[in-house]
Amino acid sequence: MKPVHVLVVGSHADCICTEKSSTESTAAVLLETVSQKFDNLVIGTKMFSVNALEVMSNEMRALRGALSELKSNICQVLQQSYLQV
C-alpha cells in the first residue's frame, strides 16, 4: 500500500496568530504536531495560507503548483506499479 499524501491548507480567517507569533511559526508548530500524530501519512513540508476569494493570488498559485507536482508524482508511481504487474 502507498502512503496518503497530505497538504495542510488554511484560509486567512483561520490564521490565529498572537503578536508574539508569526504565521510561519504557527504553521511550523502545526505541521510538527500533525506529523507526530499521524506518522503513517506523508505530510507536505509547507503549510499554505490562502485567501480563497483571490483566485490569482500568489498563495493560490503556489498551492496549485504544489497540487500539480503532487499529482504528477502520484501518477508516476502508479504508472510504474502498473508496468511491474
PDB file of N, CA, C and O in Angstrom:
ATOM      1  N   MET A   1       0.834  -1.188   0.000  1.00  0.00           N
ATOM      2  CA  MET A   1       0.000   0.000   0.000  1.00  0.00           C
ATOM      3  C   MET A   1       0.871   1.241   0.000  1.00  0.00           C
ATOM      4  O   MET A   1       1.960   1.262   0.574  1.00  0.00           O
ATOM      5  N   LYS A   2       0.374   2.258  -0.648  1.00  0.00           N
ATOM      6  CA  LYS A   2       1.081   3.529  -0.727  1.00  0.00           C
ATOM      7  C   LYS A   2       0.585   4.462   0.368  1.00  0.00           C
ATOM      8  O   LYS A   2      -0.596   4.431   0.714  1.00  0.00           O
ATOM      9  N   PRO A   3       1.469   5.291   0.917  1.00  0.00           N
ATOM     10  CA  PRO A   3       1.038   6.221   1.973  1.00  0.00           C
ATOM     11  C   PRO A   3       0.159   7.331   1.417  1.00  0.00           C
ATOM     12  O   PRO A   3       0.228   7.656   0.232  1.00  0.00           O
ATOM     13  N   VAL A   4      -0.656   7.899   2.267  1.00  0.00           N
ATOM     14  CA  VAL A   4      -1.522   9.011   1.903  1.00  0.00           C
ATOM     15  C   VAL A   4      -0.684  10.292   1.945  1.00  0.00           C
ATOM     16  O   VAL A   4       0.082  10.514   2.883  1.00  0.00           O
ATOM     17  N   HIS A   5      -0.839  11.125   0.922  1.00  0.00           N
ATOM     18  CA  HIS A   5      -0.125  12.402   0.868  1.00  0.00           C
ATOM     19  C   HIS A   5      -1.072  13.511   1.316  1.00  0.00           C
ATOM     20  O   HIS A   5      -2.230  13.554   0.901  1.00  0.00           O
ATOM     21  N   VAL A   6      -0.568  14.411   2.171  1.00  0.00           N
ATOM     22  CA  VAL A   6      -1.404  15.458   2.758  1.00  0.00           C
ATOM     23  C   VAL A   6      -0.723  16.815   2.600  1.00  0.00           C
ATOM     24  O   VAL A   6       0.470  16.958   2.868  1.00  0.00           O
ATOM     25  N   LEU A   7      -1.487  17.794   2.169  1.00  0.00           N
ATOM     26  CA  LEU A   7      -1.048  19.190   2.184  1.00  0.00           C
ATOM     27  C   LEU A   7      -1.938  19.919   3.170  1.00  0.00           C
ATOM     28  O   LEU A   7      -3.158  19.754   3.151  1.00  0.00           O
ATOM     29  N   VAL A   8      -1.337  20.726   4.033  1.00  0.00           N
ATOM     30  CA  VAL A   8      -2.103  21.475   5.026  1.00  0.00           C
ATOM     31  C   VAL A   8      -2.413  22.849   4.439  1.00  0.00           C
ATOM     32  O   VAL A   8      -1.514  23.592   4.045  1.00  0.00           O
ATOM     33  N   VAL A   9      -3.717  23.171   4.388  1.00  0.00           N
ATOM     34  CA  VAL A   9      -4.172  24.436   3.800  1.00  0.00           C
ATOM     35  C   VAL A   9      -5.107  25.120   4.785  1.00  0.00           C
ATOM     36  O   VAL A   9      -6.007  24.492   5.343  1.00  0.00           O
ATOM     37  N   GLY A  10      -4.886  26.402   4.991  1.00  0.00           N
ATOM     38  CA  GLY A  10      -5.750  27.204   5.846  1.00  0.00           C
ATOM     39  C   GLY A  10      -6.114  28.483   5.121  1.00  0.00           C
ATOM     40  O   GLY A  10      -5.410  28.908   4.205  1.00  0.00           O
ATOM     41  N   SER A  11      -7.194  29.085   5.523  1.00  0.00           N
ATOM     42  CA  SER A  11      -7.561  30.381   4.941  1.00  0.00           C
ATOM     43  C   SER A  11      -7.064  31.473   5.875  1.00  0.00           C
ATOM     44  O   SER A  11      -6.737  31.208   7.032  1.00  0.00           O
ATOM     45  N   HIS A  12      -7.009  32.690   5.377  1.00  0.00           N
ATOM     46  CA  HIS A  12      -6.554  33.798   6.214  1.00  0.00           C
ATOM     47  C   HIS A  12      -7.409  33.923   7.474  1.00  0.00           C
ATOM     48  O   HIS A  12      -6.906  34.300   8.532  1.00  0.00           O
ATOM     49  N   ALA A  13      -8.671  33.614   7.364  1.00  0.00           N
ATOM     50  CA  ALA A  13      -9.556  33.692   8.528  1.00  0.00           C
ATOM     51  C   ALA A  13      -9.168  32.667   9.583  1.00  0.00           C
ATOM     52  O   ALA A  13      -9.456  32.852  10.766  1.00  0.00           O
ATOM     53  N   ASP A  14      -8.512  31.577   9.158  1.00  0.00           N
ATOM     54  CA  ASP A  14      -8.122  30.523  10.086  1.00  0.00           C
ATOM     55  C   ASP A  14      -6.810  30.816  10.804  1.00  0.00           C
ATOM     56  O   ASP A  14      -6.483  30.138  11.778  1.00  0.00           O
ATOM     57  N   CYS A  15      -6.053  31.807  10.349  1.00  0.00           N
ATOM     58  CA  CYS A  15      -4.756  32.116  10.969  1.00  0.00           C
ATOM     59  C   CYS A  15      -4.979  32.781  12.309  1.00  0.00           C
ATOM     60  O   CYS A  15      -5.516  33.884  12.400  1.00  0.00           O
ATOM     61  N   ILE A  16      -4.557  32.088  13.336  1.00  0.00           N
ATOM     62  CA  ILE A  16      -4.680  32.633  14.682  1.00  0.00           C
ATOM     63  C   ILE A  16      -3.274  32.880  15.179  1.00  0.00           C
ATOM     64  O   ILE A  16      -2.598  31.974  15.667  1.00  0.00           O
ATOM     65  N   CYS A  17      -2.851  34.106  15.049  1.00  0.00           N
ATOM     66  CA  CYS A  17      -1.505  34.469  15.464  1.00  0.00           C
ATOM     67  C   CYS A  17      -1.586  35.585  16.484  1.00  0.00           C
ATOM     68  O   CYS A  17      -2.311  36.564  16.302  1.00  0.00           O
ATOM     69  N   THR A  18      -0.841  35.428  17.547  1.00  0.00           N
ATOM     70  CA  THR A  18      -0.760  36.494  18.532  1.00  0.00           C
ATOM     71  C   THR A  18       0.327  37.463  18.101  1.00  0.00           C
ATOM     72  O   THR A  18       1.026  37.221  17.117  1.00  0.00           O
ATOM     73  N   GLU A  19       0.469  38.534  18.818  1.00  0.00           N
ATOM     74  CA  GLU A  19       1.513  39.494  18.499  1.00  0.00           C
ATOM     75  C   GLU A  19       2.897  38.884  18.641  1.00  0.00           C
ATOM     76  O   GLU A  19       3.841  39.328  17.989  1.00  0.00           O
ATOM     77  N   LYS A  20       3.025  37.873  19.484  1.00  0.00           N
ATOM     78  CA  LYS A  20       4.327  37.254  19.740  1.00  0.00           C
ATOM     79  C   LYS A  20       4.662  36.152  18.739  1.00  0.00           C
ATOM     80  O   LYS A  20       5.806  35.701  18.695  1.00  0.00           O
ATOM     81  N   SER A  21       3.706  35.712  17.943  1.00  0.00           N
ATOM     82  CA  SER A  21       3.979  34.638  16.994  1.00  0.00           C
ATOM     83  C   SER A  21       3.651  35.091  15.576  1.00  0.00           C
ATOM     84  O   SER A  21       2.813  35.966  15.357  1.00  0.00           O
ATOM     85  N   SER A  22       4.319  34.482  14.645  1.00  0.00           N
ATOM     86  CA  SER A  22       4.074  34.789  13.245  1.00  0.00           C
ATOM     87  C   SER A  22       3.321  33.634  12.599  1.00  0.00           C
ATOM     88  O   SER A  22       3.189  32.556  13.178  1.00  0.00           O
ATOM     89  N   THR A  23       2.834  33.879  11.401  1.00  0.00           N
ATOM     90  CA  THR A  23       2.135  32.832  10.659  1.00  0.00           C
ATOM     91  C   THR A  23       3.074  31.658  10.413  1.00  0.00           C
ATOM     92  O   THR A  23       2.664  30.501  10.515  1.00  0.00           O
ATOM     93  N   GLU A  24       4.343  31.952  10.087  1.00  0.00           N
ATOM     94  CA  GLU A  24       5.303  30.893   9.790  1.00  0.00           C
ATOM     95  C   GLU A  24       5.574  30.017  11.016  1.00  0.00           C
ATOM     96  O   GLU A  24       5.637  28.793  10.904  1.00  0.00           O
ATOM     97  N   SER A  25       5.734  30.642  12.184  1.00  0.00           N
ATOM     98  CA  SER A  25       5.999  29.844  13.381  1.00  0.00           C
ATOM     99  C   SER A  25       4.772  29.030  13.781  1.00  0.00           C
ATOM    100  O   SER A  25       4.902  27.893  14.234  1.00  0.00           O
ATOM    101  N   THR A  26       3.581  29.609  13.615  1.00  0.00           N
ATOM    102  CA  THR A  26       2.351  28.880  13.907  1.00  0.00           C
ATOM    103  C   THR A  26       2.211  27.695  12.957  1.00  0.00           C
ATOM    104  O   THR A  26       1.832  26.603  13.380  1.00  0.00           O
ATOM    105  N   ALA A  27       2.516  27.903  11.676  1.00  0.00           N
ATOM    106  CA  ALA A  27       2.445  26.824  10.689  1.00  0.00           C
ATOM    107  C   ALA A  27       3.454  25.730  11.007  1.00  0.00           C
ATOM    108  O   ALA A  27       3.141  24.546  10.879  1.00  0.00           O
ATOM    109  N   ALA A  28       4.659  26.110  11.418  1.00  0.00           N
ATOM    110  CA  ALA A  28       5.686  25.117  11.746  1.00  0.00           C
ATOM    111  C   ALA A  28       5.257  24.241  12.916  1.00  0.00           C
ATOM    112  O   ALA A  28       5.444  23.025  12.885  1.00  0.00           O
ATOM    113  N   VAL A  29       4.686  24.849  13.939  1.00  0.00           N
ATOM    114  CA  VAL A  29       4.207  24.097  15.099  1.00  0.00           C
ATOM    115  C   VAL A  29       3.067  23.166  14.688  1.00  0.00           C
ATOM    116  O   VAL A  29       3.024  22.009  15.107  1.00  0.00           O
ATOM    117  N   LEU A  30       2.153  23.668  13.874  1.00  0.00           N
ATOM    118  CA  LEU A  30       1.031  22.856  13.402  1.00  0.00           C
ATOM    119  C   LEU A  30       1.514  21.668  12.584  1.00  0.00           C
ATOM    120  O   LEU A  30       1.061  20.544  12.801  1.00  0.00           O
ATOM    121  N   LEU A  31       2.423  21.900  11.652  1.00  0.00           N
ATOM    122  CA  LEU A  31       2.948  20.813  10.831  1.00  0.00           C
ATOM    123  C   LEU A  31       3.666  19.760  11.671  1.00  0.00           C
ATOM    124  O   LEU A  31       3.519  18.563  11.428  1.00  0.00           O
ATOM    125  N   GLU A  32       4.434  20.203  12.647  1.00  0.00           N
ATOM    126  CA  GLU A  32       5.138  19.264  13.521  1.00  0.00           C
ATOM    127  C   GLU A  32       4.158  18.429  14.339  1.00  0.00           C
ATOM    128  O   GLU A  32       4.341  17.222  14.491  1.00  0.00           O
ATOM    129  N   THR A  33       3.122  19.073  14.863  1.00  0.00           N
ATOM    130  CA  THR A  33       2.116  18.370  15.659  1.00  0.00           C
ATOM    131  C   THR A  33       1.377  17.334  14.820  1.00  0.00           C
ATOM    132  O   THR A  33       1.178  16.200  15.257  1.00  0.00           O
ATOM    133  N   VAL A  34       0.973  17.723  13.620  1.00  0.00           N
ATOM    134  CA  VAL A  34       0.251  16.798  12.732  1.00  0.00           C
ATOM    135  C   VAL A  34       1.163  15.648  12.330  1.00  0.00           C
ATOM    136  O   VAL A  34       0.727  14.497  12.296  1.00  0.00           O
ATOM    137  N   SER A  35       2.423  15.944  12.026  1.00  0.00           N
ATOM    138  CA  SER A  35       3.370  14.895  11.632  1.00  0.00           C
ATOM    139  C   SER A  35       3.567  13.869  12.740  1.00  0.00           C
ATOM    140  O   SER A  35       3.645  12.670  12.475  1.00  0.00           O
ATOM    141  N   GLN A  36       3.646  14.342  13.976  1.00  0.00           N
ATOM    142  CA  GLN A  36       3.832  13.426  15.099  1.00  0.00           C
ATOM    143  C   GLN A  36       2.585  12.585  15.357  1.00  0.00           C
ATOM    144  O   GLN A  36       2.678  11.405  15.692  1.00  0.00           O
ATOM    145  N   LYS A  37       1.441  13.193  15.199  1.00  0.00           N
ATOM    146  CA  LYS A  37       0.193  12.498  15.499  1.00  0.00           C
ATOM    147  C   LYS A  37      -0.159  11.472  14.423  1.00  0.00           C
ATOM    148  O   LYS A  37      -0.683  10.402  14.732  1.00  0.00           O
ATOM    149  N   PHE A  38       0.127  11.795  13.169  1.00  0.00           N
ATOM    150  CA  PHE A  38      -0.227  10.919  12.050  1.00  0.00           C
ATOM    151  C   PHE A  38       1.054  10.506  11.335  1.00  0.00           C
ATOM    152  O   PHE A  38       1.348  11.001  10.247  1.00  0.00           O
ATOM    153  N   ASP A  39       1.808   9.607  11.937  1.00  0.00           N
ATOM    154  CA  ASP A  39       3.098   9.227  11.385  1.00  0.00           C
ATOM    155  C   ASP A  39       2.998   8.348  10.143  1.00  0.00           C
ATOM    156  O   ASP A  39       4.006   8.128   9.473  1.00  0.00           O
ATOM    157  N   ASN A  40       1.826   7.848   9.822  1.00  0.00           N
ATOM    158  CA  ASN A  40       1.654   6.998   8.648  1.00  0.00           C
ATOM    159  C   ASN A  40       1.266   7.800   7.407  1.00  0.00           C
ATOM    160  O   ASN A  40       0.976   7.216   6.364  1.00  0.00           O
ATOM    161  N   LEU A  41       1.257   9.136   7.506  1.00  0.00           N
ATOM    162  CA  LEU A  41       0.930   9.997   6.373  1.00  0.00           C
ATOM    163  C   LEU A  41       2.183  10.691   5.869  1.00  0.00           C
ATOM    164  O   LEU A  41       3.113  10.948   6.635  1.00  0.00           O
ATOM    165  N   VAL A  42       2.203  10.992   4.582  1.00  0.00           N
ATOM    166  CA  VAL A  42       3.271  11.815   4.018  1.00  0.00           C
ATOM    167  C   VAL A  42       2.726  13.233   3.987  1.00  0.00           C
ATOM    168  O   VAL A  42       1.876  13.560   3.159  1.00  0.00           O
ATOM    169  N   ILE A  43       3.219  14.077   4.893  1.00  0.00           N
ATOM    170  CA  ILE A  43       2.690  15.429   5.032  1.00  0.00           C
ATOM    171  C   ILE A  43       3.652  16.401   4.376  1.00  0.00           C
ATOM    172  O   ILE A  43       4.857  16.368   4.629  1.00  0.00           O
ATOM    173  N   GLY A  44       3.110  17.265   3.532  1.00  0.00           N
ATOM    174  CA  GLY A  44       3.931  18.262   2.859  1.00  0.00           C
ATOM    175  C   GLY A  44       4.706  19.106   3.841  1.00  0.00           C
ATOM    176  O   GLY A  44       4.292  19.275   4.988  1.00  0.00           O
ATOM    177  N   THR A  45       5.828  19.636   3.397  1.00  0.00           N
ATOM    178  CA  THR A  45       6.700  20.397   4.285  1.00  0.00           C
ATOM    179  C   THR A  45       6.287  21.852   4.406  1.00  0.00           C
ATOM    180  O   THR A  45       6.883  22.600   5.181  1.00  0.00           O
ATOM    181  N   LYS A  46       5.282  22.264   3.656  1.00  0.00           N
ATOM    182  CA  LYS A  46       4.842  23.655   3.693  1.00  0.00           C
ATOM    183  C   LYS A  46       3.346  23.716   3.963  1.00  0.00           C
ATOM    184  O   LYS A  46       2.577  22.925   3.418  1.00  0.00           O
ATOM    185  N   MET A  47       2.943  24.649   4.797  1.00  0.00           N
ATOM    186  CA  MET A  47       1.525  24.898   5.030  1.00  0.00           C
ATOM    187  C   MET A  47       1.118  26.086   4.168  1.00  0.00           C
ATOM    188  O   MET A  47       1.810  27.103   4.136  1.00  0.00           O
ATOM    189  N   PHE A  48       0.014  25.958   3.484  1.00  0.00           N
ATOM    190  CA  PHE A  48      -0.470  27.017   2.607  1.00  0.00           C
ATOM    191  C   PHE A  48      -1.550  27.807   3.326  1.00  0.00           C
ATOM    192  O   PHE A  48      -2.511  27.236   3.842  1.00  0.00           O
ATOM    193  N   SER A  49      -1.390  29.108   3.357  1.00  0.00           N
ATOM    194  CA  SER A  49      -2.383  30.006   3.933  1.00  0.00           C
ATOM    195  C   SER A  49      -2.921  30.848   2.790  1.00  0.00           C
ATOM    196  O   SER A  49      -2.234  31.740   2.293  1.00  0.00           O
ATOM    197  N   VAL A  50      -4.149  30.568   2.371  1.00  0.00           N
ATOM    198  CA  VAL A  50      -4.688  31.196   1.156  1.00  0.00           C
ATOM    199  C   VAL A  50      -5.940  32.015   1.448  1.00  0.00           C
ATOM    200  O   VAL A  50      -6.658  31.775   2.418  1.00  0.00           O
ATOM    201  N   ASN A  51      -6.169  32.972   0.587  1.00  0.00           N
ATOM    202  CA  ASN A  51      -7.417  33.711   0.561  1.00  0.00           C
ATOM    203  C   ASN A  51      -8.191  33.144  -0.626  1.00  0.00           C
ATOM    204  O   ASN A  51      -7.882  33.463  -1.774  1.00  0.00           O
ATOM    205  N   ALA A  52      -9.177  32.322  -0.365  1.00  0.00           N
ATOM    206  CA  ALA A  52      -9.905  31.616  -1.416  1.00  0.00           C
ATOM    207  C   ALA A  52     -10.693  32.549  -2.321  1.00  0.00           C
ATOM    208  O   ALA A  52     -11.123  32.142  -3.401  1.00  0.00           O
ATOM    209  N   LEU A  53     -10.890  33.784  -1.904  1.00  0.00           N
ATOM    210  CA  LEU A  53     -11.619  34.740  -2.737  1.00  0.00           C
ATOM    211  C   LEU A  53     -10.735  35.362  -3.808  1.00  0.00           C
ATOM    212  O   LEU A  53     -11.245  35.931  -4.774  1.00  0.00           O
ATOM    213  N   GLU A  54      -9.432  35.264  -3.654  1.00  0.00           N
ATOM    214  CA  GLU A  54      -8.486  35.799  -4.633  1.00  0.00           C
ATOM    215  C   GLU A  54      -7.848  34.645  -5.390  1.00  0.00           C
ATOM    216  O   GLU A  54      -6.831  34.096  -4.967  1.00  0.00           O
ATOM    217  N   VAL A  55      -8.454  34.286  -6.507  1.00  0.00           N
ATOM    218  CA  VAL A  55      -8.060  33.105  -7.263  1.00  0.00           C
ATOM    219  C   VAL A  55      -6.641  33.221  -7.822  1.00  0.00           C
ATOM    220  O   VAL A  55      -5.936  32.216  -7.912  1.00  0.00           O
ATOM    221  N   MET A  56      -6.216  34.409  -8.193  1.00  0.00           N
ATOM    222  CA  MET A  56      -4.905  34.579  -8.813  1.00  0.00           C
ATOM    223  C   MET A  56      -3.848  35.095  -7.841  1.00  0.00           C
ATOM    224  O   MET A  56      -2.821  35.613  -8.279  1.00  0.00           O
ATOM    225  N   SER A  57      -4.072  34.966  -6.542  1.00  0.00           N
ATOM    226  CA  SER A  57      -3.089  35.416  -5.560  1.00  0.00           C
ATOM    227  C   SER A  57      -1.857  34.508  -5.607  1.00  0.00           C
ATOM    228  O   SER A  57      -1.919  33.386  -6.110  1.00  0.00           O
ATOM    229  N   ASN A  58      -0.747  35.004  -5.080  1.00  0.00           N
ATOM    230  CA  ASN A  58       0.493  34.215  -5.052  1.00  0.00           C
ATOM    231  C   ASN A  58       0.324  32.931  -4.255  1.00  0.00           C
ATOM    232  O   ASN A  58       0.865  31.887  -4.619  1.00  0.00           O
ATOM    233  N   GLU A  59      -0.439  33.017  -3.153  1.00  0.00           N
ATOM    234  CA  GLU A  59      -0.647  31.824  -2.333  1.00  0.00           C
ATOM    235  C   GLU A  59      -1.429  30.749  -3.090  1.00  0.00           C
ATOM    236  O   GLU A  59      -1.098  29.566  -3.006  1.00  0.00           O
ATOM    237  N   MET A  60      -2.460  31.157  -3.825  1.00  0.00           N
ATOM    238  CA  MET A  60      -3.254  30.191  -4.600  1.00  0.00           C
ATOM    239  C   MET A  60      -2.422  29.591  -5.725  1.00  0.00           C
ATOM    240  O   MET A  60      -2.551  28.404  -6.025  1.00  0.00           O
ATOM    241  N   ARG A  61      -1.569  30.398  -6.352  1.00  0.00           N
ATOM    242  CA  ARG A  61      -0.691  29.880  -7.402  1.00  0.00           C
ATOM    243  C   ARG A  61       0.278  28.850  -6.826  1.00  0.00           C
ATOM    244  O   ARG A  61       0.521  27.806  -7.431  1.00  0.00           O
ATOM    245  N   ALA A  62       0.825  29.154  -5.659  1.00  0.00           N
ATOM    246  CA  ALA A  62       1.739  28.206  -5.008  1.00  0.00           C
ATOM    247  C   ALA A  62       1.018  26.905  -4.665  1.00  0.00           C
ATOM    248  O   ALA A  62       1.573  25.821  -4.844  1.00  0.00           O
ATOM    249  N   LEU A  63      -0.214  27.010  -4.173  1.00  0.00           N
ATOM    250  CA  LEU A  63      -0.998  25.815  -3.847  1.00  0.00           C
ATOM    251  C   LEU A  63      -1.291  24.995  -5.098  1.00  0.00           C
ATOM    252  O   LEU A  63      -1.136  23.774  -5.095  1.00  0.00           O
ATOM    253  N   ARG A  64      -1.710  25.663  -6.162  1.00  0.00           N
ATOM    254  CA  ARG A  64      -1.977  24.938  -7.412  1.00  0.00           C
ATOM    255  C   ARG A  64      -0.715  24.254  -7.929  1.00  0.00           C
ATOM    256  O   ARG A  64      -0.778  23.132  -8.432  1.00  0.00           O
ATOM    257  N   GLY A  65       0.427  24.922  -7.809  1.00  0.00           N
ATOM    258  CA  GLY A  65       1.694  24.320  -8.240  1.00  0.00           C
ATOM    259  C   GLY A  65       2.047  23.090  -7.415  1.00  0.00           C
ATOM    260  O   GLY A  65       2.481  22.071  -7.951  1.00  0.00           O
ATOM    261  N   ALA A  66       1.853  23.199  -6.098  1.00  0.00           N
ATOM    262  CA  ALA A  66       2.140  22.060  -5.213  1.00  0.00           C
ATOM    263  C   ALA A  66       1.205  20.891  -5.516  1.00  0.00           C
ATOM    264  O   ALA A  66       1.639  19.739  -5.534  1.00  0.00           O
ATOM    265  N   LEU A  67      -0.059  21.178  -5.750  1.00  0.00           N
ATOM    266  CA  LEU A  67      -1.011  20.113  -6.088  1.00  0.00           C
ATOM    267  C   LEU A  67      -0.664  19.456  -7.416  1.00  0.00           C
ATOM    268  O   LEU A  67      -0.773  18.238  -7.559  1.00  0.00           O
ATOM    269  N   SER A  68      -0.249  20.255  -8.380  1.00  0.00           N
ATOM    270  CA  SER A  68       0.131  19.722  -9.683  1.00  0.00           C
ATOM    271  C   SER A  68       1.354  18.828  -9.569  1.00  0.00           C
ATOM    272  O   SER A  68       1.408  17.764 -10.186  1.00  0.00           O
ATOM    273  N   GLU A  69       2.331  19.252  -8.789  1.00  0.00           N
ATOM    274  CA  GLU A  69       3.537  18.454  -8.586  1.00  0.00           C
ATOM    275  C   GLU A  69       3.215  17.149  -7.862  1.00  0.00           C
ATOM    276  O   GLU A  69       3.727  16.091  -8.228  1.00  0.00           O
ATOM    277  N   LEU A  70       2.375  17.222  -6.848  1.00  0.00           N
ATOM    278  CA  LEU A  70       1.978  16.025  -6.106  1.00  0.00           C
ATOM    279  C   LEU A  70       1.223  15.056  -7.011  1.00  0.00           C
ATOM    280  O   LEU A  70       1.443  13.846  -6.964  1.00  0.00           O
ATOM    281  N   LYS A  71       0.339  15.598  -7.825  1.00  0.00           N
ATOM    282  CA  LYS A  71      -0.423  14.766  -8.767  1.00  0.00           C
ATOM    283  C   LYS A  71       0.515  14.063  -9.746  1.00  0.00           C
ATOM    284  O   LYS A  71       0.348  12.874 -10.017  1.00  0.00           O
ATOM    285  N   SER A  72       1.494  14.783 -10.276  1.00  0.00           N
ATOM    286  CA  SER A  72       2.456  14.181 -11.208  1.00  0.00           C
ATOM    287  C   SER A  72       3.241  13.063 -10.544  1.00  0.00           C
ATOM    288  O   SER A  72       3.441  12.002 -11.136  1.00  0.00           O
ATOM    289  N   ASN A  73       3.689  13.299  -9.308  1.00  0.00           N
ATOM    290  CA  ASN A  73       4.449  12.272  -8.584  1.00  0.00           C
ATOM    291  C   ASN A  73       3.610  11.029  -8.345  1.00  0.00           C
ATOM    292  O   ASN A  73       4.093   9.910  -8.520  1.00  0.00           O
ATOM    293  N   ILE A  74       2.366  11.212  -7.950  1.00  0.00           N
ATOM    294  CA  ILE A  74       1.479  10.069  -7.698  1.00  0.00           C
ATOM    295  C   ILE A  74       1.219   9.307  -8.994  1.00  0.00           C
ATOM    296  O   ILE A  74       1.227   8.076  -8.999  1.00  0.00           O
ATOM    297  N   CYS A  75       0.990  10.023 -10.089  1.00  0.00           N
ATOM    298  CA  CYS A  75       0.744   9.365 -11.375  1.00  0.00           C
ATOM    299  C   CYS A  75       1.955   8.568 -11.840  1.00  0.00           C
ATOM    300  O   CYS A  75       1.800   7.483 -12.401  1.00  0.00           O
ATOM    301  N   GLN A  76       3.175   9.097 -11.611  1.00  0.00           N
ATOM    302  CA  GLN A  76       4.383   8.365 -11.980  1.00  0.00           C
ATOM    303  C   GLN A  76       4.518   7.079 -11.182  1.00  0.00           C
ATOM    304  O   GLN A  76       4.868   6.038 -11.737  1.00  0.00           O
ATOM    305  N   VAL A  77       4.246   7.141  -9.896  1.00  0.00           N
ATOM    306  CA  VAL A  77       4.339   5.942  -9.049  1.00  0.00           C
ATOM    307  C   VAL A  77       3.304   4.910  -9.486  1.00  0.00           C
ATOM    308  O   VAL A  77       3.607   3.720  -9.577  1.00  0.00           O
ATOM    309  N   LEU A  78       2.086   5.365  -9.755  1.00  0.00           N
ATOM    310  CA  LEU A  78       1.036   4.439 -10.193  1.00  0.00           C
ATOM    311  C   LEU A  78       1.390   3.808 -11.541  1.00  0.00           C
ATOM    312  O   LEU A  78       1.184   2.611 -11.741  1.00  0.00           O
ATOM    313  N   GLN A  79       1.915   4.603 -12.450  1.00  0.00           N
ATOM    314  CA  GLN A  79       2.281   4.087 -13.773  1.00  0.00           C
ATOM    315  C   GLN A  79       3.382   3.026 -13.640  1.00  0.00           C
ATOM    316  O   GLN A  79       3.337   1.993 -14.308  1.00  0.00           O
ATOM    317  N   GLN A  80       4.360   3.285 -12.783  1.00  0.00           N
ATOM    318  CA  GLN A  80       5.432   2.314 -12.573  1.00  0.00           C
ATOM    319  C   GLN A  80       4.912   1.029 -11.946  1.00  0.00           C
ATOM    320  O   GLN A  80       5.362  -0.059 -12.305  1.00  0.00           O
ATOM    321  N   SER A  81       3.972   1.141 -11.015  1.00  0.00           N
ATOM    322  CA  SER A  81       3.448  -0.057 -10.367  1.00  0.00           C
ATOM    323  C   SER A  81       2.600  -0.873 -11.335  1.00  0.00           C
ATOM    324  O   SER A  81       2.588  -2.101 -11.249  1.00  0.00           O
ATOM    325  N   TYR A  82       1.888  -0.217 -12.259  1.00  0.00           N
ATOM    326  CA  TYR A  82       1.120  -0.964 -13.268  1.00  0.00           C
ATOM    327  C   TYR A  82       2.027  -1.659 -14.255  1.00  0.00           C
ATOM    328  O   TYR A  82       1.711  -2.749 -14.731  1.00  0.00           O
ATOM    329  N   LEU A  83       3.166  -1.033 -14.572  1.00  0.00           N
ATOM    330  CA  LEU A  83       4.084  -1.645 -15.522  1.00  0.00           C
ATOM    331  C   LEU A  83       4.756  -2.878 -14.927  1.00  0.00           C
ATOM    332  O   LEU A  83       5.129  -3.799 -15.654  1.00  0.00           O
ATOM    333  N   GLN A  84       4.909  -2.893 -13.607  1.00  0.00           N
ATOM    334  CA  GLN A  84       5.554  -4.027 -12.946  1.00  0.00           C
ATOM    335  C   GLN A  84       4.626  -5.232 -12.821  1.00  0.00           C
ATOM    336  O   GLN A  84       5.092  -6.357 -12.641  1.00  0.00           O
ATOM    337  N   VAL A  85       3.322  -5.005 -12.915  1.00  0.00           N
ATOM    338  CA  VAL A  85       2.356  -6.096 -12.748  1.00  0.00           C
ATOM    339  C   VAL A  85       2.215  -6.855 -13.994  1.00  0.00           C
ATOM    340  O   VAL A  85       1.445  -7.813 -14.050  1.00  0.00           O
TER     341      VAL A  85
END
